Amino acid sequence: MHLGLEKKVVILTGGTKGIGRSMVKAFLEEGSTVHFCSRTQADIDKANETLAKQYPNAKAIGAAVDISDLAKLNSWVESCAQQSGGIDVVVANVSCFKMDNTAEHWQAAFHVDMLALWSTIQTALPHLEKTKGSIVTISSVTGRDVDFTAPSPYGAIKAAVVHYTAQLAHTLAPKGVRANTCSPGNIYVEDGVWGDVERNDPELFKKQMALNPMGRMGKPEEIANAVLFLASERASFVSGTNFVVDGALCTGVQL
């Protein structure tokens, strides 16, 4: 399927690891210009070097940005728009994965997973309105089903992401801007969360693996494919949805 993402300018937070890394590559393969960030300069340097070799004809522009610093985050988003002449797609992907039921973790989760997401979108909105662009936020099935992380801020904040994105879809529709959420299930990445659990907590890994009806965890590329569809004009009448990509992991019915 031709998605029509050539020459589109994409802003993606968190693009050097896991699902973020796969999304950067997927947009590049479609011919998009991709601005992505990571908190660590070394990760950015490595990603920029690798992507330049893998996609010599594409534009991948990584920058070290700590998104918890809202002023620096907003400056980065604006600089990306100025550098590439606008913004067509925003993918808000970063999560701090705070799972302890403490005030410190609740504050961190809200600041990174919710407030930084809000700030990214607010800064990009004037540009998205000009291009009739698209917003995709990354939540989680933990925002829909209560799971082993409860009680903690992770699921509650991820649920808030879904609700806020639905608000955006409703209020921005008259301006031609779409907003959708993608909620991944258990996605295995060797250098990601489940790779770490497999190495350090094999009993939890075994238990969680057994919950997957397909007998496996998902691949980051499978999330990237869903996000690309939501971001593209192929989904031109899709806005306000929570696209759950979980291999039938969730047991509840999404109404």
N, C-alpha and C positions, 0 to 999 in steps of 0.2 A: 504494500500500500504506500503510495506516495503521500507524504505528510505535509509537504509544502513549507518546510522549516528552513530552506536555504536562505542564507543571508539574514536570518532573524537574529536579533541580539538578545542573548540570554544572560540573566544575572542569577547565579546559583551560589547559595551560601553552603560552605562545607563541601568541597569538591575533590579532596585528595585521598579519601578512604571510603571503603564500603560502597553503599548505595550511591553516595554523592559522586564518587569516582566513576561508577558505571554510567550515571546520568550525564556527566561531562562528556564521556566518550560517545555516548549515544547521540547527543546533540551534535557533536563534531562530525559524526558519520553522516548526519543529515545535512551538513553544510552550514550549520549555524556558527555564529561568533559567540564564544562562551567566556564570560567573565566569572571566575570562581574564586573563592577565598578559603583560607585555613588560618588557624591561629599561629602556626609554627612556620617560620621562614624556611627552615630546612625542608619541610614537607612541600612547600610551594616550589622551591628551587628544583627538587626532584621531579615533581609533577610537570612543571613547565618543560624541563629537559626531555622527559619521557614522551610527553604529548607532542612536542615538536618533531620528534623522530617518527612517532607512529602516524601522525597526521600532518605531514609537511605542507599540505595545501590548505589547512584549516587554521582558524584563529582561536587559540586557547590562551587566555590571559589570566594567569593566577596572581593573587596578591595576598600578602600576610595581613590579616585583619582580625582583631579580637572583637567579635560582634557584641560582647558584653559592654564594650565602650561605644555607646550609641552615637556619639559625635563622630568617632572614626568610621563607624559603620555607615552612617549617612553620607559622610564625605566620600567614602569609597563608591557607594551606589551612584552618587551624582557624577563622580569622575568617570565611571564606566559609561554613563549615558553621554557625557561630553566627548569621550574618546571615540565612541562608536556611532554617534549620531542619533541616539535614542535607546529605548528599551522596548522589546516586544514580549518578553516572557520573564517572569520572576518565579524562581523555585526556592522556597524557604525550607531548607533541609536540616539545619543544625539543631542538635539536641545535646543537652549536657548530661542526660541519663541519670538524673538524681533520683534515687530510690529509697533513701532513708526518710522515715517519718519524723523529721526534725525541722525546726524553724529555718536552719541554715540551708537545708536542701530545698525546702519549699520556696525560699527567697531566690535561690539560684535557678531553680527550674522555671519560675515565673519570669525572671529577668532574661534568661537566654531563650527558652522555648517559646515564650509568649511575647514579651515586650520587645525583644530584638526582632522577632518576626514581624510584629506590628510596625516597628520603625522602618524596617527594610521596605515593606509594602508602601507605607506612607510616603517615603522619599521617592519611590519609583512611580507612584500613581500619576503625577502630571505627565510623565512620559508614556505610560501605558494608555492613558486616555487619548493621547495623540495618535497612537498606533493601533488603537482598539485591541489592546494586548490581552495577555492571559496570565493568571496567577495560579500556581500550584503549590499548596502547602503539604508538607509531609507530616502525617500524624502516626498512628500506630493502632493495631487491633487492641492494644491495652487501653486505648481511649474509648473503646466500645464494650469490651468484656472485662470484668473484674478477674484478675489473674494472680499469679504468685507474687507479683510486685506489691500488692495491696497489704496494708495501707501505706501509700506513699504519694508524692506529688506527681510522679511520672504519668500515670493513667489519667489523673484528674486534669492535668495541664494539656495532655494530648486530646482529651475530650473538648477542652476549651478551644483548641486550635480548629477542630471540626466546626464548632458552633460559630466562631468568629469568621471562618471562611464562608460559611453559609450566609452570614450577615453581609459580607462583602459582595457575594454573588447577587443578592437581592438588591442592594443599594447601587451597585455599579452597572447592573444590566442596562439601564437606560443610556449609559455612556458607552456601551459597546465593549466593556471589559468583563471577561469571564473569570470566575474563581472556583476552583475545585480542590478537594483534598484527596491524597492517596494515602491509604493506611496499610502499610505492609504487615504481614504476619511474621512468623519466624524466618528470618533471612540469614542464611549461613555465609559468613565471610571469614576467611581464615584469620585475618588480622582485625576482625571486628568483635562484637559482643559475644556472639555464639561460638566463635573460634576460641575466645578466651575462656568461656564457660566450659567448653569441651576439655580444655587442658587443665583447668583449675578446679572444676566442680563436676566431674563426670557423672555423678548421680543425678544432679539437676538436669544436665544435658540429656541423659537417657530418658528421664521423665518427660521432659518437654518434647523430645523427638517422638515419643510414643503418642503424643496428643495430635500429631499431624496426620489427618486421614489419608493423605497421599503417600505416607511413609517416608517423607523427606522434608527438609526445609527448603525454602525458596532460594532462588539465585538473585543476586543484585541486578542482573540484566533484566530479570522479569519485572522488577519494579521500574527500572528505567524505561522499558517499553510502554508500560501503563502511563507513566508521566509524560512521555513524548506524545502519546495519543491525546491526553487531556490538554496539553499545551498547544496542539496543532489545530488548524482549521477543520480537520476531520471531525473534531468534537465541537463544531461551531454552535450547536444547540444544547451543549452540555455545560451547565453551570450550577453550582450549589450542591454537587454530588459528593459523597464520600466513597471513593472507589477503593473498596477493600480487596487487597491482593494477598490472599492468605492460604490458598489451597484448601478451602473449606474448614479452616481451623476454628473460626468463631461458631459457636453453637446457637446463638440467638438469631432471630429474624430481624433484619434491618428494615424498619418501616419508614 
